[in-house]
Amino acid sequence: GRGGGGTYSLETDEARGRALKQWEKPARVQGEIEAVWEGALLCVAYSPDGGRLCAAGLDGRVRIFDSETLECLQDCCGHAGPVTSVAWSGDGQELASASDDGTARVWVAGGEEG
């Protein structure tokens, strides 16, 4: 459920595909968010207040969604490789992402895209 932030860990298994660990993700969220990446979603994290959801994957983009409507609020690009981890700051104002390109980036949630 809601009530605080959380991070999903995804693991890849060639035989079974991706599996969620830690928290149970609602099927509607999983289906609609994964559709944006066409199956290439690698990491997901709720904001501390639970109102926003960040997701990233193989395309190197970091996207922020409204966690209720799943409307894309922000689409951040800048990584040259797959984004493997995302995490919110404690106040929910910033978001950090790490990529296989060897970089970590900090994004201002609600700020300028890119």
Secondary structure as UniProt FT lines:
FT   STRAND          6..13
FT   TURN            14..16
FT   STRAND          17..21
FT   HELIX           27..37
FT   TURN            38..39
FT   STRAND          41..46
FT   TURN            48..49
FT   STRAND          52..57
FT   TURN            58..59
FT   STRAND          61..66
FT   TURN            67..69
FT   STRAND          72..77
FT   STRAND          83..88
FT   TURN            90..91
FT   STRAND          94..99
FT   TURN            100..101
FT   STRAND          104..108
FT   TURN            109..110
//
